[in-house]
Amino acid sequence: MDLSEQFPDAEIFLFLAIMHTFTRLRDGDQIRKNTLSMLKLYAACGADLRRFNIYNPADIPGHAQLNWVLTCTTIMGTMERMHSYKEALDK
């Protein structure tokens, strides 16, 4: 939030990192509760909810489409070095 004070005219974007929940969490009510919790967390950290642009990537088809393209073009060697990929394999 310090950057928002240093640059009062800057346009600031925050996103709700919930797309990964679609592969792990199937309960729509729980996803909505988690989303609200994230918004509350942003507010508690000092984000001015009237000034900051907070968006949900799941509402923007281009995010999922780009993810699909990148997934199709990522080589296994790169994936095997990613911590999140290793964690998913362990589960």
Contacts in CASP RR format, 6 or more apart in sequence:
PFRMAT RR
TARGET T0000
AUTHOR 0000-0000-0000
METHOD contacts of the structure
MODEL  1
MDLSEQFPDAEIFLFLAIMHTFTRLRDGDQIRKNTLSMLKLYAACGADLR
RFNIYNPADIPGHAQLNWVLTCTTIMGTMERMHSYKEALDK
1 45 0 8 1.000
1 46 0 8 1.000
1 47 0 8 1.000
3 10 0 8 1.000
3 12 0 8 1.000
4 10 0 8 1.000
4 12 0 8 1.000
4 47 0 8 1.000
4 48 0 8 1.000
4 51 0 8 1.000
4 52 0 8 1.000
11 53 0 8 1.000
12 51 0 8 1.000
12 52 0 8 1.000
12 53 0 8 1.000
13 52 0 8 1.000
13 53 0 8 1.000
13 54 0 8 1.000
13 55 0 8 1.000
14 42 0 8 1.000
14 47 0 8 1.000
14 52 0 8 1.000
14 53 0 8 1.000
14 54 0 8 1.000
14 55 0 8 1.000
15 54 0 8 1.000
15 55 0 8 1.000
15 56 0 8 1.000
15 57 0 8 1.000
16 35 0 8 1.000
16 38 0 8 1.000
16 39 0 8 1.000
16 54 0 8 1.000
16 55 0 8 1.000
16 56 0 8 1.000
16 57 0 8 1.000
16 58 0 8 1.000
17 38 0 8 1.000
17 57 0 8 1.000
18 31 0 8 1.000
18 34 0 8 1.000
18 35 0 8 1.000
18 38 0 8 1.000
18 56 0 8 1.000
18 57 0 8 1.000
18 58 0 8 1.000
19 57 0 8 1.000
19 58 0 8 1.000
19 63 0 8 1.000
19 64 0 8 1.000
19 67 0 8 1.000
21 31 0 8 1.000
21 34 0 8 1.000
22 58 0 8 1.000
25 31 0 8 1.000
25 34 0 8 1.000
35 56 0 8 1.000
39 49 0 8 1.000
39 54 0 8 1.000
42 49 0 8 1.000
42 52 0 8 1.000
42 54 0 8 1.000
43 49 0 8 1.000
47 54 0 8 1.000
57 63 0 8 1.000
57 64 0 8 1.000
58 64 0 8 1.000
79 85 0 8 1.000
80 86 0 8 1.000
END
